[in-house]
Amino acid sequence: MTTSGAPADLLHLDKQICFSLSAASRAFNSVYRVLLKDLGLTYPQYLVMLVLWEHGELPVKAVGEHLRLDSGTLSPLLKRLEAAGLVRRERSARDERSVEVHLTEEGTALRERAQRVPQRIMAATGFELDELRDLHARLDRLTAALDAAARDTAALEETADCP
């Protein structure tokens, strides 16, 4: 035990869930890098395409909300996808402050070639479909809990700063 009463091994790297999630994310990215090479996409670009294939044309802000990305991160991704001929960005006719992202014909056609990616990822994990669904649900719950904790912590910090 440490002087604070917490076991010292809780500070070991291999006990940190955040590190396990980070390591798993890096491993996923390594597999995706290989699988997406034939599609000419990076993993972040693939995520943008997934959102557009699912929802169709969207304002940039909505794409960012789906992906939990700010515009500073999203804008370069969209520019590269546009340069590759997969999307086009246009000012909204309804609101000139808003930019809408549209799939091009080439971007729409790429969906067909991307169909194999999820199955190949599943095969790479060695997990059964039910195991992946369970993991997905647990990660969604973890994300929601951490989002709530971050909001609560931010609110506590704001009230602590008040006189």
QUIRA-V320011 format. One record per pair of residues at least 24 apart in sequence whose C-alpha atoms are under 6 Angstrom apart, sorted by the first residue. I is the first residue (numbers start at 1). J is the second residue. Records with the same first field share a line. If there is no record, write none. Layout:
I = J  J
//
This chain:
57 = 101  102
58 = 100  101
59 = 99  100  101
60 = 99  100
//
